[in-house]
Amino acid sequence: MRVHVLILGCARTLVDSEGLSGILEKAGHSITESLPEADCVVINTCAFIREAEEESVRTILDVADLKKTGKLRRLYVAGCLPQKRRGERADLLKLLPEVDGFLGPGDLPKLPELIREQLETAGDAVIERQTAAGPAAVRPARGPLRPVWILPRRGAAPRHPRPRFFVTSPVPTLLFDSDIPRHRLTPSHFAYLKISEGCDHACTFCSIPQFRGAHRSRTIEDLVRDAELRAAEGAVELNLVGQDTSYYGTDLYGSPRLPELLEKLSTVEGIRWIRLLYAHPAHVTEELIRAIRDFPPIVKYIDIPLQHINDSLLVAMRRETDGVFIRRLIERFRREIPGVALRTTFIVGFPGETEEQVDELADFVREARFERVGIFPYSPEPKTPSERMPNQIPEEVKQERLNRLMQLQQGIAEGINQTWLGREMEILIDEPDQDPNIFLGRTYADAPEVDGQVFVKSARPLKPGQFVRAKVTDTYEYDLVAEAIASGS
């Protein structure tokens, strides 16, 4: 079949989707980037928070409408949503009858065989595959999927007798290595390298360990080989991802080995930029700071989710840090890595958060002047400790706090951008703009898809993956305008 893989969520889901696409290709299917050209769609879902689950269900319903035309032959739902809701599989099967199969993130390599079995099986059956004890069968649903956020159906759904499957491992253990065939879903000049999977932390607001499993690392040797393969395909930038990248190697080597990994990756020929994302602050060491500072391919950038600055809330969140630790960490980064770009995330509206604690967070944002900030309203997740905490914050209060902090950060980001006016910098070109003399690129301070862009003016054509020197001539709130001044490589 012609398969289109539709990706929801973060870069970690994208890496899984590249592995799944490669496995499907090896089994004889072809991957198409065009949904209208596909006769099979796999939606790799996100379920990190309630809003992500809602988006996943909404997308499934939109794609399911295509089956009514007869063009789309098969629709599969993979990833975090079926894994997170595996205890409610009967409800999902009833709610989404157009879906031909559900597959958890730990079971992606099984999809080609499940498709083959499905095509050979007659009747309206549900194929169950468990790697440990689980329900022997799926009984008809007795009510709506819990919780009540599931969107209402838009008209009667077609019900064609056919086999369906719902396959989720009780505890995912999958970890793709460099031997897995990989169909790249990013432009050829940059790639995501997933160095680990799962998480051992017990943050009270997070359900990821429930459906992604314990922390597990790939070996340094395998990651270097993977980086070499990506470089051979034309990648000049690697973006390292995992649920907790700063914890990398603890399970294999007895202690965090991210600095050693960075040193090895920095020797891979052809890789000009290596960027570190999703680093838990509790595991950031002096060795890691020195690695970012001293190895040239490691860009002076780190994504380090802090979540808050108030001590009481950090304890309630089980973040393993406090305000003094965080402030000293930020000071070390600024002192030891001149020009470092710091990206972080914060949660507002955590149960019991007071206006005074929000003021404290706002003061810290002003003080730290982060180059990049994401702010999220707290979302109560099923089976997490914070879901049962008293003093839950009303949604309208969460939104007001979010808007207030984002307006604050917008002004800070605009001021930081203005400091670039008149300066020269190296820009990595991503793609041409609609204007033939404008090209979209990024600085070392901009991760793909989540940070700002540079609009590079150039009379000569520039290619994706090309590095150019450019002088900043104008700024926006989050983006820059620059004039190319010399050819790059």
Secondary structure as UniProt FT lines:
FT   STRAND          2..7
FT   HELIX           11..26
FT   TURN            27..28
FT   STRAND          30..31
FT   TURN            35..37
FT   STRAND          40..45
FT   HELIX           50..64
FT   HELIX           65..69
FT   STRAND          74..79
FT   HELIX           80..84
FT   HELIX           86..88
FT   HELIX           89..95
FT   TURN            97..98
FT   STRAND          101..103
FT   TURN            105..106
FT   HELIX           108..110
FT   HELIX           111..120
FT   STRAND          126..129
FT   TURN            148..149
FT   STRAND          164..167
FT   TURN            178..179
FT   TURN            188..189
FT   STRAND          190..194
FT   STRAND          196..197
FT   TURN            204..205
FT   HELIX           208..212
FT   STRAND          216..217
FT   HELIX           220..232
FT   TURN            233..234
FT   STRAND          237..241
FT   HELIX           245..247
FT   TURN            248..249
FT   HELIX           250..253
FT   HELIX           258..265
FT   TURN            266..267
FT   TURN            269..270
FT   STRAND          273..276
FT   HELIX           281..283
FT   HELIX           286..294
FT   TURN            296..297
FT   STRAND          298..303
FT   HELIX           311..317
FT   HELIX           323..336
FT   TURN            338..339
FT   STRAND          341..348
FT   TURN            351..352
FT   HELIX           355..368
FT   STRAND          372..377
FT   TURN            382..383
FT   HELIX           385..388
FT   HELIX           395..418
FT   TURN            419..422
FT   STRAND          424..432
FT   TURN            436..437
FT   STRAND          438..442
FT   TURN            444..445
FT   TURN            448..450
FT   STRAND          454..457
FT   TURN            464..465
FT   STRAND          467..475
FT   STRAND          480..486
//
